[in-house]
Amino acid sequence: MCAAGHALTSAQHIIDSAYVSFQTNDSSYCIFDVKAGGLMMLPRPKLLEIENRGHKRHSCHWPAVLFTDNFNRSCVIEDISNGGCRLLVNTGKLTSGSTVKIQVPARKLSFTGKIVWLHCEEAGIKFTSKPARL
């Protein structure tokens, strides 16, 4: 527990073995000065969100079909850009680096790409062929 009964949820970092900071359950931070033995609460800093992508993403929620060499399965394209898309999909048996084909029957779109990341029930796809239109 931190000051005022805040539960600690994660240790953030140690700087020069003098300060230790912890994130609490209410997203504030406890900073403990090891040398002085003091404790202070700081609000969570507001961070700028920086988009590091070369193409603007568009939210879409399109039903689609993902094809691999060994199987196919339904998925939903959550967002898409000219460079890739994010899928809501059962990620079991999918592997990063695999080539996939995605078809969106309702929009008559088809494109190929590589899986660049997998997380829970989502997959990031980088296009290797561009659809004729989005």
DSSP file (Angstrom, degrees, kcal/mol; ACC not computed):
  #  RESIDUE AA STRUCTURE BP1 BP2  ACC     N-H-->O    O-->H-N    N-H-->O    O-->H-N    TCO  KAPPA ALPHA  PHI   PSI    X-CA   Y-CA   Z-CA
    1    1 A M              0   0    0      0, 0.0     6,-0.2     0, 0.0     2,-0.1   0.000 360.0 360.0 360.0 143.5    0.0    0.0    0.0
    2    2 A C    >   -     0   0    0      4,-3.9     3,-1.2     1,-0.3     4,-0.2  -0.307 360.0 -45.2-101.3-170.7    1.1    3.5   -0.8
    3    3 A A  G >  S+     0   0    0      1,-0.2     3,-1.4     2,-0.2    -1,-0.3  -0.218 126.7  16.3 -56.7 147.6    0.2    6.7    1.0
    4    4 A A  G 3  S-     0   0    0      1,-0.3    -1,-0.2    -3,-0.1    -2,-0.0   0.740 132.3 -66.5  59.4  27.4   -3.6    7.2    1.7
    5    5 A G  G <  S+     0   0    0     -3,-1.2     2,-0.3     1,-0.2    -1,-0.3   0.664  83.4 158.6  75.4  17.3   -4.3    3.5    1.2
    6    6 A H    <   -     0   0    0     -3,-1.4    -4,-3.9    -4,-0.2     2,-0.3  -0.598  39.0-128.9 -75.0 130.4   -3.5    3.4   -2.5
    7    7 A A        -     0   0    0     -2,-0.3    18,-2.2    -6,-0.2     2,-0.3  -0.630  19.5-123.4 -80.7 136.2   -2.7   -0.2   -3.7
    8    8 A L  E     +A   24   0A   0     -2,-0.3    16,-0.3    16,-0.2     3,-0.1  -0.622  30.3 176.2 -78.3 133.9    0.5   -0.5   -5.7
    9    9 A T  E     +     0   0A   0     14,-3.2     2,-0.3     1,-0.3    15,-0.2   0.688  62.4   0.2-110.7 -27.0   -0.1   -2.1   -9.1
   10   10 A S  E     -A   23   0A   0     13,-1.5    13,-2.9     0, 0.0     2,-0.4  -0.952  60.4-122.3-163.1 143.7    3.4   -2.0  -10.7
   11   11 A A  E     -A   22   0A   0     -2,-0.3    11,-0.2    11,-0.2     3,-0.1  -0.734  26.0-168.1 -82.3 133.1    6.9   -0.9  -10.0
   12   12 A Q  E     -     0   0A   0      9,-2.6     2,-0.3    -2,-0.4    -1,-0.2   0.937  47.9 -46.3 -92.4 -54.3    8.0    1.6  -12.6
   13   13 A H  E     -A   21   0A   0      8,-0.8     8,-1.6     2,-0.0     2,-0.4  -0.987  36.4-122.9-172.0 164.4   11.7    2.1  -12.4
   14   14 A I  E     -A   20   0A   0     -2,-0.3     2,-0.6     6,-0.2     6,-0.2  -0.989  23.1-158.7-120.5 130.0   14.7    2.7  -10.1
   15   15 A I  E >> S-A   19   0A   0      4,-1.8     3,-2.5    -2,-0.4     4,-1.4  -0.943  71.0 -30.2-114.6 117.7   16.9    5.7  -10.8
   16   16 A D  T 34 S-     0   0    0     -2,-0.6    -1,-0.1     1,-0.3     0, 0.0   0.760 104.8 -78.3  50.4  30.6   20.5    5.7   -9.5
   17   17 A S  T 34 S+     0   0    0      2,-0.2    -1,-0.3     1,-0.1     3,-0.1   0.717 122.9  91.5  54.0  23.1   19.4    3.5   -6.6
   18   18 A A  T <4 S+     0   0    0     -3,-2.5    16,-3.0     1,-0.3    17,-0.7   0.701  81.3  37.4-115.1 -31.5   18.0    6.6   -4.9
   19   19 A Y  E  <  -AB  15  33A   0     -4,-1.4    -4,-1.8    14,-0.2     2,-0.4  -0.963  55.5-171.9-127.6 141.0   14.4    6.8   -6.1
   20   20 A V  E     -AB  14  32A   0     12,-1.9    12,-2.9    -2,-0.4     2,-0.4  -1.000  10.3-163.2-128.2 131.7   11.8    4.1   -6.6
   21   21 A S  E     -AB  13  31A   0     -8,-1.6    -9,-2.6    -2,-0.4    -8,-0.8  -0.911   4.3-170.5-118.4 147.7    8.4    4.9   -8.2
   22   22 A F  E     -AB  11  30A   0      8,-2.2     8,-2.4    -2,-0.4     2,-0.4  -0.985  20.2-131.3-134.0 141.7    5.2    2.8   -8.2
   23   23 A Q  E     -AB  10  29A   0    -13,-2.9   -14,-3.2    -2,-0.4   -13,-1.5  -0.787  28.2-148.0 -90.3 137.8    2.0    3.2  -10.1
   24   24 A T  E >   -A    8   0A   0      4,-2.6     3,-2.0    -2,-0.4   -16,-0.2  -0.488  29.5 -97.7-100.6 172.9   -1.1    2.9   -7.9
   25   25 A N  T 3  S+     0   0    0    -18,-2.2   -17,-0.1     1,-0.3    -1,-0.1   0.681 124.6  52.5 -66.0 -16.9   -4.5    1.5   -8.6
   26   26 A D  T 3  S-     0   0    0    -19,-0.2    -1,-0.3     2,-0.1     3,-0.1   0.181 119.7-108.9-102.3  17.4   -5.9    5.0   -9.2
   27   27 A S  S <  S+     0   0    0     -3,-2.0     2,-0.1     1,-0.2    -2,-0.1   0.543  79.7 125.0  69.1  10.8   -3.1    5.7  -11.7
   28   28 A S        -     0   0    0     15,-0.1    -4,-2.6    16,-0.1     2,-0.4  -0.470  57.8-120.3 -87.5 173.0   -1.2    8.2   -9.5
   29   29 A Y  E     -BC  23  42A   0     13,-2.9    13,-2.7    -6,-0.2     2,-0.5  -0.934  12.3-154.4-120.4 137.9    2.4    7.6   -8.7
   30   30 A C  E     -BC  22  41A   0     -8,-2.4    -8,-2.2    -2,-0.4     2,-0.5  -0.927  13.2-165.5-102.4 131.1    4.2    7.1   -5.3
   31   31 A I  E     -BC  21  40A   0      9,-2.6     9,-1.9    -2,-0.5     2,-0.6  -0.980   1.1-162.6-119.7 124.1    7.9    8.1   -5.3
   32   32 A F  E     -BC  20  39A   0    -12,-2.9   -12,-1.9    -2,-0.5     2,-0.9  -0.922  11.5-146.6-109.0 121.5   10.0    7.0   -2.5
   33   33 A D  E  >> -BC  19  38A   0      5,-2.3     4,-2.7    -2,-0.6     5,-0.6  -0.781  11.2-164.8 -86.8 105.1   13.3    8.7   -1.9
   34   34 A V  T  45S+     0   0    0    -16,-3.0    -1,-0.2    -2,-0.9   -15,-0.1   0.879  84.9  47.3 -61.1 -41.0   15.5    5.9   -0.6
   35   35 A K  T  45S+     0   0    0    -17,-0.7    -1,-0.2     1,-0.2   -16,-0.1   0.915 123.1  31.1 -70.7 -42.9   18.2    8.2    0.8
   36   36 A A  T  45S-     0   0    0    -18,-0.2    -2,-0.2     2,-0.1    -1,-0.2   0.668  98.6-131.3 -91.2 -17.1   15.9   10.7    2.6
   37   37 A G  T  <5 +     0   0    0     -4,-2.7     2,-0.2     1,-0.2    -3,-0.2   0.683  58.1 140.3  77.0  17.1   13.2    8.1    3.5
   38   38 A G  E   < -C   33   0A   0     -5,-0.6    -5,-2.3     2,-0.0     2,-0.4  -0.547  38.1-155.2 -95.6 160.9   10.4   10.4    2.2
   39   39 A L  E     +C   32   0A   0     -7,-0.2     2,-0.3    -2,-0.2    -7,-0.2  -0.999  13.9 175.1-134.3 133.2    7.3    9.5    0.2
   40   40 A M  E     -C   31   0A   0     -9,-1.9    -9,-2.6    -2,-0.4     2,-0.4  -0.984  23.4-134.2-138.2 152.6    5.3   11.7   -2.1
   41   41 A M  E     -C   30   0A   0     -2,-0.3   -11,-0.2   -11,-0.2    -2,-0.0  -0.881  22.8-175.1-104.2 134.0    2.3   11.3   -4.4
   42   42 A L  E     -C   29   0A   0    -13,-2.7   -13,-2.9    -2,-0.4     2,-0.1  -0.960  28.2-110.4-125.6 145.7    2.3   12.7   -7.9
   43   43 A P        -     0   0    0      0, 0.0   -15,-0.1     0, 0.0   -16,-0.1  -0.398  47.3 -90.3 -69.0 154.1   -0.4   12.8  -10.5
   44   44 A R        -     0   0    0    -17,-0.1   -16,-0.1     1,-0.1     2,-0.1  -0.456  49.8-114.2 -62.4 130.3    0.1   10.7  -13.5
   45   45 A P        -     0   0    0      0, 0.0     2,-0.6     0, 0.0    -1,-0.1  -0.393  22.3-120.7 -69.3 144.6    1.9   12.7  -16.2
   46   46 A K        -     0   0    0     -2,-0.1     2,-0.4    -3,-0.1     0, 0.0  -0.761  32.8-158.5 -85.0 122.9   -0.1   13.6  -19.3
   47   47 A L        -     0   0    0     -2,-0.6     2,-0.4     1,-0.0     0, 0.0  -0.785  17.0-118.1-104.8 145.4    1.8   12.2  -22.3
   48   48 A L        -     0   0    0     -2,-0.4     2,-0.7     1,-0.0    -1,-0.0  -0.643  25.8-132.6 -76.9 134.1    1.6   13.3  -25.9
   49   49 A E        -     0   0    0     -2,-0.4     2,-0.5     2,-0.0    -1,-0.0  -0.807  23.4-163.2 -90.2 120.9    0.4   10.5  -28.1
   50   50 A I        -     0   0    0     -2,-0.7     2,-0.6     2,-0.0    -2,-0.0  -0.910  11.6-143.1-110.0 125.3    2.7   10.3  -31.2
   51   51 A E        -     0   0    0     -2,-0.5     5,-0.0     1,-0.1    -2,-0.0  -0.771  16.7-177.5 -86.9 120.0    1.5    8.5  -34.3
   52   52 A N        +     0   0    0     -2,-0.6     2,-0.3     3,-0.0    -1,-0.1   0.039  43.7 111.6-107.8  24.7    4.5    6.8  -35.8
   53   53 A R        -     0   0    0      1,-0.1    -2,-0.1     2,-0.1     4,-0.0  -0.693  64.1-139.9-101.3 153.0    2.8    5.3  -38.8
   54   54 A G  S    S+     0   0    0     -2,-0.3     2,-0.4     1,-0.1    -1,-0.1   0.610  87.7  49.0 -83.0 -12.5    3.3    6.4  -42.5
   55   55 A H  S    S-     0   0    0     26,-0.0     2,-0.2    27,-0.0    -2,-0.1  -0.976  87.6-111.8-132.2 142.4   -0.4    6.1  -43.3
   56   56 A K        -     0   0    0     -2,-0.4    26,-0.3     1,-0.1     2,-0.2  -0.518  34.3-133.1 -71.0 133.4   -3.5    7.5  -41.5
   57   57 A R        -     0   0    0     -2,-0.2     2,-0.4    24,-0.1    24,-0.2  -0.613  15.0-157.8 -88.2 148.9   -5.7    4.8  -40.0
   58   58 A H  E     -D   80   0B   0     22,-2.5    22,-2.3    -2,-0.2     2,-0.2  -0.994  17.8-127.2-128.1 127.5   -9.5    4.6  -40.5
   59   59 A S  E     +D   79   0B   0     -2,-0.4    20,-0.3    20,-0.2    19,-0.1  -0.516  44.9 148.9 -69.0 136.6  -11.8    2.8  -38.1
   60   60 A C  E     -     0   0B   0     18,-2.4    18,-0.2    -2,-0.2    19,-0.2   0.637  36.2-152.7-141.7 -40.2  -14.0    0.5  -40.1
   61   61 A H  E     +     0   0B   0     16,-0.8    17,-0.2    17,-0.6    -2,-0.1   0.933  32.2 173.5  56.9  51.9  -15.2   -2.8  -38.4
   62   62 A W  E     -D   77   0B   0     15,-1.8    15,-3.1     1,-0.0    -1,-0.2  -0.782  33.5-124.9 -92.8 127.6  -15.5   -4.8  -41.6
   63   63 A P  E     +D   76   0B   0      0, 0.0    43,-0.3     0, 0.0     2,-0.3  -0.504  46.5 161.1 -64.6 138.6  -16.3   -8.5  -41.5
   64   64 A A  E     -D   75   0B   0     11,-2.7    11,-2.4    -2,-0.2     2,-0.4  -0.885  38.3-117.1-149.6 176.1  -13.6  -10.4  -43.4
   65   65 A V  E     -DE  74 103B   0     38,-2.4    38,-2.3    -2,-0.3     2,-0.5  -0.996  19.7-150.6-126.1 130.5  -12.0  -13.8  -43.9
   66   66 A L  E     -DE  73 102B   0      7,-3.2     7,-2.2    -2,-0.4     2,-0.4  -0.881  13.2-163.7-101.3 126.2   -8.4  -14.4  -43.1
   67   67 A F  E     +DE  72 101B   0     34,-3.3    34,-2.3    -2,-0.5     5,-0.2  -0.930  11.5 172.9-113.0 133.2   -6.6  -17.1  -45.3
   68   68 A T        -     0   0    0      3,-3.0    32,-0.1    -2,-0.4    26,-0.0  -0.682  50.8 -93.9-120.1-179.3   -3.4  -18.8  -44.4
   69   69 A D  S    S+     0   0    0     30,-0.3     3,-0.1    -2,-0.2    31,-0.1   0.816 123.7  31.0 -63.4 -29.8   -1.6  -21.7  -46.1
   70   70 A N  S    S-     0   0    0      1,-0.2     2,-0.3     0, 0.0    -1,-0.2   0.657 126.6  -5.4-107.5 -19.2   -3.2  -24.2  -43.6
   71   71 A F        -     0   0    0      2,-0.0    -3,-3.0     0, 0.0     2,-0.3  -0.969  52.4-135.4-162.5 170.4   -6.6  -22.7  -42.7
   72   72 A N  E     +D   67   0B   0     -2,-0.3     2,-0.3    -5,-0.2    -5,-0.2  -0.965  20.8 177.8-134.8 156.9   -9.0  -19.8  -42.9
   73   73 A R  E     -D   66   0B   0     -7,-2.2    -7,-3.2    -2,-0.3     2,-0.1  -0.993  32.3-100.4-155.8 154.1  -11.1  -18.1  -40.3
   74   74 A S  E     +D   65   0B   0     -2,-0.3    16,-0.5    -9,-0.2     2,-0.3  -0.402  45.6 163.9 -73.7 153.9  -13.5  -15.2  -40.0
   75   75 A C  E     -D   64   0B   0    -11,-2.4   -11,-2.7    14,-0.1     2,-0.4  -0.914  33.1-120.1-155.1 176.7  -12.3  -11.9  -38.6
   76   76 A V  E     -DF  63  88B   0     12,-1.9    12,-3.0    -2,-0.3     2,-0.9  -0.997  18.4-135.8-129.8 127.2  -13.2   -8.3  -38.3
   77   77 A I  E     -DF  62  87B   0    -15,-3.1   -15,-1.8    -2,-0.4   -16,-0.8  -0.752  22.4-175.6 -80.3 111.1  -11.0   -5.5  -39.7
   78   78 A E  E     -     0   0B   0      8,-2.6   -18,-2.4    -2,-0.9   -17,-0.6   0.903  66.6  -3.9 -77.9 -43.8  -11.0   -3.0  -36.8
   79   79 A D  E     -DF  59  86B   0      7,-1.1     7,-2.3   -20,-0.3     2,-0.3  -0.984  67.0-166.5-148.1 158.6   -9.0   -0.3  -38.6
   80   80 A I  E     +DF  58  85B   0    -22,-2.3   -22,-2.5    -2,-0.3     2,-0.3  -0.980   8.7 173.6-146.1 151.5   -7.3    0.0  -41.9
   81   81 A S        -     0   0    0      3,-2.7     3,-0.3    -2,-0.3   -24,-0.1  -0.842  52.9 -90.4-142.6-179.5   -4.8    2.3  -43.7
   82   82 A N  S    S+     0   0    0    -26,-0.3     3,-0.1    -2,-0.3   -25,-0.1   0.684 126.3  46.3 -69.2 -15.9   -2.9    2.1  -47.0
   83   83 A G  S    S-     0   0    0      1,-0.2    44,-2.2   -27,-0.1     2,-0.3   0.640 124.2 -47.7-101.5 -16.6   -0.1    0.3  -45.2
   84   84 A G  E     - G   0 126B   0     42,-0.3    -3,-2.7    -3,-0.3     2,-0.3  -0.987  49.2-114.2 172.8-169.4   -2.0   -2.3  -43.2
   85   85 A C  E     -FG  80 125B   0     40,-1.9    40,-3.0    -2,-0.3     2,-0.5  -0.968  15.5-122.9-152.0 165.6   -4.8   -3.2  -40.8
   86   86 A R  E     -FG  79 124B   0     -7,-2.3    -8,-2.6    -2,-0.3    -7,-1.1  -0.973  31.3-157.6-115.0 125.8   -5.6   -4.4  -37.4
   87   87 A L  E     -FG  77 123B   0     36,-3.1    36,-1.9    -2,-0.5     2,-0.7  -0.812  18.8-145.6-107.2 142.8   -7.8   -7.5  -37.1
   88   88 A L  E     +FG  76 122B   0    -12,-3.0   -12,-1.9    -2,-0.4     2,-0.3  -0.946  52.6 138.4 -96.3 113.6  -10.0   -8.8  -34.4
   89   89 A V        -     0   0    0     32,-2.3     2,-0.7    -2,-0.7   -14,-0.1  -0.990  66.6 -92.0-156.7 152.9   -9.4  -12.6  -34.8
   90   90 A N        -     0   0    0    -16,-0.5    31,-0.1    -2,-0.3    -2,-0.0  -0.665  39.9-162.8 -67.9 113.4   -8.8  -15.8  -33.0
   91   91 A T    >   +     0   0    0     -2,-0.7     3,-2.0    29,-0.4    -1,-0.2   0.449  43.1 128.5 -86.7   0.3   -5.0  -15.7  -33.0
   92   92 A G  T 3  S+     0   0    0      1,-0.3     3,-0.1     3,-0.0    -2,-0.1  -0.346  81.8   7.6 -57.6 134.1   -4.5  -19.4  -32.2
   93   93 A K  T 3  S+     0   0    0      1,-0.3     2,-0.3    -2,-0.0    -1,-0.3   0.369 100.3 122.9  71.7  -1.5   -2.1  -21.0  -34.7
   94   94 A L    <   -     0   0    0     -3,-2.0     2,-0.4   -26,-0.0    -1,-0.3  -0.664  43.8-164.0 -84.6 146.8   -1.2  -17.7  -36.2
   95   95 A T    >   -     0   0    0     -2,-0.3     3,-1.8    -3,-0.1    20,-0.3  -0.990  25.1-105.0-133.5 142.6    2.5  -16.7  -36.2
   96   96 A S  T 3  S+     0   0    0     -2,-0.4    20,-0.2     1,-0.2     3,-0.1  -0.358 107.0  30.4 -59.7 140.1    4.3  -13.4  -36.7
   97   97 A G  T 3  S+     0   0    0     18,-3.5    -1,-0.2     1,-0.3    19,-0.1   0.214  87.5 133.5  93.6 -13.8    5.9  -13.2  -40.1
   98   98 A S    <   -     0   0    0     -3,-1.8    17,-2.3    17,-0.1     2,-0.4  -0.406  57.5-123.0 -70.0 144.8    3.3  -15.5  -41.8
   99   99 A T  E     + H   0 114B   0     15,-0.2   -30,-0.3    -3,-0.1     2,-0.3  -0.739  36.9 179.4 -86.1 135.3    1.9  -14.4  -45.1
  100  100 A V  E     - H   0 113B   0     13,-3.0    13,-2.3    -2,-0.4     2,-0.4  -0.906  23.8-141.1-133.3 160.7   -1.9  -14.1  -45.1
  101  101 A K  E     -EH  67 112B   0    -34,-2.3   -34,-3.3    -2,-0.3     2,-0.4  -0.978  16.4-161.8-120.2 138.4   -4.7  -13.1  -47.5
  102  102 A I  E     -EH  66 111B   0      9,-3.1     9,-2.2    -2,-0.4     2,-0.4  -0.981   3.9-169.1-123.9 130.0   -7.7  -11.1  -46.4
  103  103 A Q  E     -EH  65 110B   0    -38,-2.3   -38,-2.4    -2,-0.4     7,-0.2  -0.957  11.7-165.4-118.8 138.0  -11.0  -10.9  -48.2
  104  104 A V  E >>> - H   0 109B   0      5,-2.8     5,-1.8    -2,-0.4     3,-1.1  -0.847   9.7-173.9-117.7  89.7  -13.8   -8.5  -47.5
  105  105 A P  G >45S+     0   0    0      0, 0.0     3,-0.8     0, 0.0    -1,-0.1   0.861  79.0  56.5 -57.1 -41.5  -16.7   -9.9  -49.4
  106  106 A A  G 345S+     0   0    0    -43,-0.3   -42,-0.1     1,-0.3    -2,-0.0   0.772 118.6  33.6 -63.8 -25.5  -19.2   -7.1  -48.8
  107  107 A R  G <45S-     0   0    0     -3,-1.1    -1,-0.3     2,-0.1     3,-0.1   0.366 105.8-124.0-109.3   1.7  -16.7   -4.5  -50.2
  108  108 A K  T <<5 +     0   0    0     -3,-0.8     2,-0.3    -4,-0.8    -2,-0.1   0.897  61.8 145.7  54.2  44.3  -15.2   -6.8  -52.9
  109  109 A L  E   < +H  104   0B   0     -5,-1.8    -5,-2.8    22,-0.1     2,-0.3  -0.854  23.6 173.8-111.1 146.9  -11.7   -6.2  -51.5
  110  110 A S  E     +H  103   0B   0     -2,-0.3     2,-0.3    -7,-0.2    -7,-0.2  -0.966   7.5 157.0-150.4 136.0   -8.8   -8.6  -51.3
  111  111 A F  E     -H  102   0B   0     -9,-2.2    -9,-3.1    -2,-0.3     2,-0.3  -0.986  27.6-132.6-154.4 161.0   -5.2   -8.1  -50.3
  112  112 A T  E     +H  101   0B   0     -2,-0.3    16,-2.4    17,-0.2    17,-1.6  -0.797  32.0 148.7-114.3 159.0   -2.2   -9.9  -49.0
  113  113 A G  E     -HI 100 127B   0    -13,-2.3   -13,-3.0    14,-0.3     2,-0.4  -0.964  39.8 -97.6-168.4-178.5    0.1   -9.1  -46.1
  114  114 A K  E     -HI  99 126B   0     12,-2.5    12,-2.7    -2,-0.3     2,-0.6  -0.931  34.1-116.4-117.3 142.2    2.4  -10.3  -43.4
  115  115 A I  E     + I   0 125B   0    -17,-2.3   -18,-3.5    -2,-0.4    10,-0.2  -0.674  34.7 174.7 -75.2 121.1    1.4  -10.6  -39.7
  116  116 A V  E     +     0   0B   0      8,-3.0     2,-0.3    -2,-0.6    -1,-0.2   0.657  62.5   8.2-104.7 -20.1    3.7   -8.2  -37.9
  117  117 A W  E     - I   0 124B   0      7,-1.1     7,-2.6   -22,-0.1     2,-0.4  -0.985  54.3-160.4-157.5 153.7    2.3   -8.6  -34.4
  118  118 A L  E     + I   0 123B   0     -2,-0.3     2,-0.3     5,-0.2     5,-0.2  -0.999  15.6 167.5-133.0 133.8   -0.1  -10.7  -32.4
  119  119 A H  E >   - I   0 122B   0      3,-2.5     3,-2.2    -2,-0.4     2,-0.2  -0.896  60.9 -53.9-151.8 118.6   -1.7   -9.7  -29.0
  120  120 A C  T 3  S-     0   0    0     -2,-0.3   -29,-0.4     1,-0.3    -1,-0.0  -0.322 124.2 -14.6  51.8-115.8   -4.6  -11.4  -27.3
  121  121 A E  T 3  S+     0   0    0     -2,-0.2   -32,-2.3   -31,-0.1     2,-0.3  -0.038 122.3  88.0-106.2  30.0   -7.4  -11.5  -30.0
  122  122 A E  E <   -GI  88 119B   0     -3,-2.2    -3,-2.5   -34,-0.2     2,-0.4  -0.938  51.1-168.3-129.1 152.1   -5.8   -9.0  -32.3
  123  123 A A  E     -GI  87 118B   0    -36,-1.9   -36,-3.1    -2,-0.3     2,-0.5  -0.999  15.0-141.4-137.7 140.4   -3.3   -9.2  -35.2
  124  124 A G  E     -GI  86 117B   0     -7,-2.6    -8,-3.0    -2,-0.4    -7,-1.1  -0.889  19.9-164.3-100.9 129.1   -1.4   -6.4  -37.0
  125  125 A I  E     -GI  85 115B   0    -40,-3.0   -40,-1.9    -2,-0.5     2,-0.6  -0.948  10.6-156.9-117.5 130.6   -1.1   -6.9  -40.8
  126  126 A K  E     -GI  84 114B   0    -12,-2.7   -12,-2.5    -2,-0.5   -42,-0.3  -0.935  29.8-122.4-102.4 122.9    1.3   -5.0  -43.0
  127  127 A F  E     + I   0 113B   0    -44,-2.2   -14,-0.3    -2,-0.6     3,-0.1  -0.379  29.8 179.1 -68.4 138.5    0.1   -5.1  -46.6
  128  128 A T  S    S+     0   0    0    -16,-2.4     2,-0.4     1,-0.3   -15,-0.2   0.479  82.7  34.5-108.6 -14.3    2.3   -6.6  -49.3
  129  129 A S  S    S-     0   0    0    -17,-1.6    -1,-0.3     0, 0.0   -17,-0.2  -0.995  85.0-133.5-135.4 140.2   -0.3   -5.9  -51.9
  130  130 A K        -     0   0    0     -2,-0.4   -48,-0.1    -3,-0.1   -47,-0.1  -0.709  20.8-116.3 -93.8 140.3   -2.6   -2.9  -51.9
  131  131 A P        -     0   0    0      0, 0.0     3,-0.1     0, 0.0   -20,-0.1  -0.394  27.6-116.4 -66.8 154.0   -6.4   -3.2  -52.4
  132  132 A A  S    S-     0   0    0    -22,-0.2     2,-0.3     1,-0.2   -23,-0.1   0.861  94.3  -3.3 -61.0 -35.1   -7.6   -1.3  -55.5
  133  133 A R              0   0    0      1,-0.1    -1,-0.2     0, 0.0     0, 0.0  -0.985 360.0 360.0-152.8 155.3   -9.6    0.9  -53.3
  134  134 A L              0   0    0     -2,-0.3    -1,-0.1    -3,-0.1   -25,-0.0   0.375 360.0 360.0-110.2 360.0  -10.4    1.3  -49.6
